[in-house]
Amino acid sequence: MSKTYTHGGDIYSYYEKYGRYPVDFSSSLNPLNAPLEVTNAYVEAYKYSFAYPPHNYKELRGKIAEKENISIENICVSNGAGELIRYIPVIFKPKNALITAPAFSEYKKSLLECNVEEYLLKKENNFMLQQDFLENIAHKDMVFLTNPDNPAGNIINIEFIEKTAAKCRQENAVLVLDECFIDLAENGESAVPLIKNYDNIIIIKAFTKTYSFAGLRLGYALANEKIIDMIDNMLPEWRVSMPANMCGIAALSDKSFINSSIEYIKKEKEYLISNLKIFDFIIYGSEANYIFFYTDIFDLKERLEKYNILIRDCSNYSGLEKGYYRVAVKKHDDNEKLINALKEIING
């Protein structure tokens, strides 16, 4: 198999190269461990390994409905957000799609069967979406947006998202809104309430980033009932494993975890950004649980690997070049390791 891996979190290739696992800043997960109830649920799930998971995931969907303040009929669970990103274009068969650049590469991969226009987010605008994006929706039948965006971490305000949804509706286009990082963004506002008024919005979320269990693979889509039925009928049966199902239910039982996580991330992000600016790194966006920056040290990723640190080189994002990097906000001890390593690299 010769598939090229283009994402962060590739600790296994690092292990093959160095014989050890790194401190992984390349994957932007919650730095706090998932609630203890999640660990207990994972152990408990083994007792049910003989059985298929519940076919309708009613309890899990009920917990999500409570969290999102929406009807259970507006929710479909999945084997991570990636599964939804790949299947939604299969369902709707768009002919002309609009995405931003830079953006998560899976959007473009999922749209191989149609014409894809990339709206370039420019550094002179701090990689922020501009009003003329709305003009580019003309003659499109599917639009992908990320809020906060990836890799820059800029937040799109709810008013602009509603304008986008309205423009998409005029064009009979589906708006796919990836909100996988929204729960950990201090000033983030979810567009879930718009589903009541717009039948062309699909919002994608995941437990991956919020609860830091990427290996379990658990995501969900929120949309009107008709679209949810279409997605549910296309996805495989039992697409969510019993451990993922039970851990998702357990995670949502802790009502204070997200707020505690946001507070911790805010404090540690301030520490990281203040130190990165000392090195004359140019910081963009970074309103989520990761920091996006530019430096003229083009081999920074390779240099940090010698310190057992893995960061995300963003030069393979469409619209970016060498010198752009993304680092996750991690626990303080790990953040100190990153800053100390950077001091040695820069000061010699």
C-alpha positions in Angstrom: 0.0 0.0 0.0 1.5 3.3 -1.1 -1.0 5.8 0.3 0.5 9.1 1.3 -0.4 10.2 4.8 -1.1 14.0 4.9 -2.4 14.6 8.4 -1.0 15.2 11.9 -0.8 12.5 14.6 1.5 10.1 12.7 3.4 8.9 15.8 3.9 5.5 14.2 6.2 6.7 11.4 8.1 8.7 14.0 8.5 5.5 16.0 9.8 3.6 13.0 12.3 6.4 12.4 13.5 7.0 16.0 12.5 4.0 18.0 10.4 6.0 20.4 7.1 7.9 20.5 7.2 11.7 20.4 5.4 14.4 22.4 2.8 14.9 19.7 1.9 18.6 19.0 0.8 17.7 15.5 -2.6 16.4 16.5 -4.9 19.0 18.1 -6.7 17.1 20.8 -7.9 18.2 24.2 -4.8 18.3 26.4 -6.9 17.1 29.4 -7.6 13.4 29.8 -11.2 12.4 29.1 -13.4 12.1 32.3 -12.8 9.1 34.5 -16.3 7.9 33.5 -14.9 7.3 29.9 -12.2 5.0 31.2 -14.7 3.0 33.2 -17.1 2.8 30.2 -14.3 1.5 28.0 -13.6 -1.3 30.5 -17.3 -2.0 30.9 -17.7 -2.3 27.1 -15.6 -5.5 27.0 -18.5 -7.3 28.7 -20.6 -6.5 25.6 -18.0 -7.6 23.0 -20.1 -10.6 22.1 -23.0 -8.5 20.9 -23.6 -6.0 18.1 -24.0 -2.4 19.2 -27.6 -1.0 19.3 -28.7 -0.4 15.7 -30.2 3.0 16.4 -27.8 4.3 19.0 -30.7 5.8 20.8 -29.1 6.5 24.2 -26.0 8.0 22.6 -28.1 10.2 20.3 -30.2 11.2 23.2 -27.2 12.4 25.1 -26.0 14.3 22.0 -29.5 15.8 21.6 -29.3 17.1 25.2 -25.9 18.6 24.7 -26.8 20.3 21.4 -30.3 21.3 22.4 -31.9 19.6 19.4 -34.2 16.7 18.6 -32.8 13.2 18.5 -34.2 12.9 15.0 -31.7 15.5 13.8 -28.7 13.4 14.8 -26.8 10.6 13.0 -23.7 9.1 14.7 -20.7 7.9 12.7 -17.3 6.2 12.8 -15.6 9.6 13.3 -16.1 12.8 11.3 -14.0 11.5 8.5 -16.6 8.9 7.6 -19.2 11.7 7.2 -16.9 13.9 5.1 -16.4 11.0 2.7 -20.0 9.8 2.5 -21.9 13.1 2.2 -20.7 13.9 -1.3 -21.5 10.3 -2.3 -25.1 10.9 -1.1 -25.6 14.3 -2.8 -23.4 13.8 -5.9 -22.4 17.4 -6.3 -21.2 18.6 -9.7 -19.6 21.8 -8.6 -18.3 22.4 -5.1 -16.6 25.2 -3.2 -14.0 24.8 -0.4 -11.5 27.1 1.2 -7.7 26.8 1.0 -5.9 26.1 3.1 -8.3 23.6 4.6 -8.6 20.0 5.8 -7.4 17.9 2.8 -10.2 15.3 3.3 -12.8 17.8 1.8 -11.0 17.8 -1.5 -10.4 14.0 -1.5 -14.2 13.5 -0.9 -15.0 15.6 -3.9 -13.0 13.8 -6.5 -16.0 13.2 -8.7 -16.9 16.9 -9.2 -15.4 20.2 -10.1 -13.9 21.9 -7.0 -13.2 25.6 -6.7 -10.8 26.7 -3.9 -11.4 30.1 -2.3 -7.9 31.2 -1.3 -7.6 32.5 2.3 -4.8 35.1 2.1 -2.1 35.9 4.6 -2.7 39.7 4.1 -6.2 39.1 5.5 -4.8 36.9 8.3 -6.3 33.9 6.5 -9.8 35.1 7.4 -12.8 34.6 5.2 -13.9 37.7 3.3 -17.3 38.8 2.2 -16.6 38.0 -1.5 -16.7 34.3 -0.5 -20.5 34.6 -0.8 -20.1 35.5 -4.5 -18.2 32.3 -5.2 -21.2 30.2 -4.1 -22.9 31.0 -7.4 -23.5 27.8 -9.5 -22.3 25.5 -6.7 -24.3 22.6 -5.3 -22.0 21.9 -2.3 -20.0 24.2 0.0 -17.6 23.0 2.7 -16.6 25.4 5.6 -14.7 24.8 8.8 -15.4 26.7 12.0 -12.9 27.3 13.6 -10.9 26.8 10.4 -8.0 24.4 10.1 -5.1 25.1 10.2 -5.4 28.8 11.0 -8.0 28.6 13.8 -10.0 31.6 12.8 -13.6 31.8 14.0 -16.4 32.6 11.5 -19.2 34.6 13.2 -22.7 33.1 13.2 -24.0 36.0 11.1 -21.7 35.1 8.2 -22.5 31.5 8.5 -26.2 32.3 8.2 -25.5 34.5 5.1 -23.6 31.5 3.6 -26.5 29.2 4.4 -29.0 31.6 2.8 -26.9 32.0 -0.3 -26.4 28.2 -0.6 -30.2 27.8 -0.4 -30.7 30.3 -3.2 -28.3 28.1 -5.3 -29.9 24.8 -4.1 -26.6 24.0 -2.6 -25.8 22.0 0.6 -23.6 23.7 3.2 -21.4 21.2 5.0 -20.1 22.9 8.2 -17.3 21.2 10.0 -17.4 22.2 13.7 -15.1 19.6 15.1 -13.0 22.2 17.0 -15.9 24.5 18.1 -16.4 23.1 21.5 -12.8 23.9 22.6 -12.9 27.5 21.2 -13.4 30.0 23.9 -15.4 32.4 21.7 -16.9 29.8 19.3 -20.6 29.8 18.6 -22.1 26.7 17.0 -24.5 27.0 14.1 -26.7 24.2 15.3 -29.7 26.5 16.0 -29.7 27.4 12.3 -30.8 23.9 11.4 -34.4 24.8 12.4 -34.6 27.5 9.7 -32.3 26.0 7.0 -32.9 22.6 5.5 -29.6 22.7 3.5 -27.1 22.7 6.5 -25.2 19.6 7.6 -23.1 20.2 10.7 -20.3 17.7 11.4 -18.9 17.2 14.9 -16.7 14.7 16.7 -15.7 13.5 20.1 -12.1 13.2 18.8 -10.9 16.7 19.6 -13.3 17.5 22.5 -12.8 14.4 24.6 -9.3 13.4 23.3 -10.1 9.8 22.2 -9.2 9.9 18.5 -8.5 6.1 18.5 -12.1 5.3 19.4 -13.5 7.0 16.3 -16.8 8.7 17.1 -18.5 11.6 15.3 -22.0 12.8 14.4 -24.0 14.8 11.9 -26.7 17.3 12.7 -29.3 18.3 10.1 -33.0 18.3 9.3 -34.7 14.9 9.5 -34.8 14.2 5.8 -31.0 14.7 5.4 -30.3 12.7 8.6 -32.4 9.8 7.1 -30.4 9.9 3.9 -27.1 9.8 5.7 -28.2 7.1 8.1 -29.4 4.9 5.2 -26.1 5.3 3.4 -23.7 4.6 6.4 -22.9 1.0 7.3 -24.9 -0.7 10.1 -23.1 -0.8 13.5 -20.7 1.8 12.3 -20.0 2.9 15.9 -18.4 0.2 18.0 -19.6 -0.7 21.4 -16.6 0.9 23.2 -17.1 4.1 21.2 -20.8 4.1 21.9 -20.4 3.6 25.7 -17.5 6.0 26.0 -19.5 8.7 24.1 -22.4 8.3 26.5 -20.1 8.5 29.5 -18.2 11.6 28.2 -21.5 13.5 27.8 -22.4 12.7 31.4 -19.7 15.1 32.7 -21.3 18.6 32.3 -18.3 20.5 33.5 -15.5 19.0 31.4 -15.8 21.2 28.4 -15.7 24.5 30.4 -12.8 23.2 32.5 -11.0 22.3 29.2 -11.6 25.8 27.7 -10.2 27.5 30.8 -7.1 25.3 30.8 -6.5 25.7 27.1 -6.8 29.5 27.3 -4.2 29.7 30.0 -1.7 27.4 28.2 -2.3 29.0 24.9 -1.4 32.4 26.3 1.8 30.9 27.7 2.7 29.4 24.3 1.8 32.4 22.2 3.7 34.9 24.4 6.8 32.7 24.1 6.4 32.1 20.4 6.3 35.8 19.7 9.6 36.2 21.5 11.1 34.1 18.7 9.5 36.5 16.1 7.1 33.9 14.9 4.1 35.4 13.2 0.9 34.2 14.8 -2.4 33.9 12.8 -5.9 33.1 14.1 -5.3 30.5 16.7 -8.7 30.9 18.4 -9.1 27.1 18.9 -7.0 24.6 20.8 -4.0 25.0 18.4 -1.7 27.7 17.3 -0.9 28.5 13.6 2.3 30.5 12.9 5.0 31.3 10.3 8.8 31.3 10.7 11.6 31.4 8.2 13.0 28.3 9.9 11.9 26.0 7.1 13.2 22.8 8.7 11.7 23.4 12.1 9.7 20.2 12.1 12.9 18.1 11.5 14.9 20.0 14.1 12.3 19.5 16.8 12.1 15.8 16.0 15.7 15.6 17.5 14.1 16.8 20.8 11.4 14.1 20.6 8.8 16.6 19.6 6.4 16.3 16.6 4.7 19.4 15.1 2.5 19.8 12.1 4.3 21.1 9.0 1.5 22.9 7.1 3.3 23.3 3.8 1.3 20.4 2.3 -1.9 22.3 2.8 -3.3 23.8 -0.4 -2.4 27.5 -0.5 0.5 27.3 2.0 4.2 27.1 1.6 7.3 26.2 3.7 7.5 28.0 7.0 3.9 27.5 8.1 3.3 25.3 11.2 0.6 24.3 13.6 1.1 23.2 17.2 -1.5 21.9 19.6 -2.0 23.3 23.0 -0.9 20.6 25.4 -0.3 20.1 29.1 2.0 22.6 30.7 5.0 20.3 31.1 4.8 19.4 27.4 4.4 23.1 26.4 7.5 23.9 28.4 9.4 21.2 26.5 8.4 22.8 23.2 9.5 26.3 24.3 12.8 25.1 25.8 13.6 23.1 22.6 12.8 26.2 20.5 15.1 28.3 22.7 18.0 25.9 22.0 17.3 25.7 18.3 17.1 29.5 17.9 19.8 30.6 20.4 22.1 27.8 19.4 
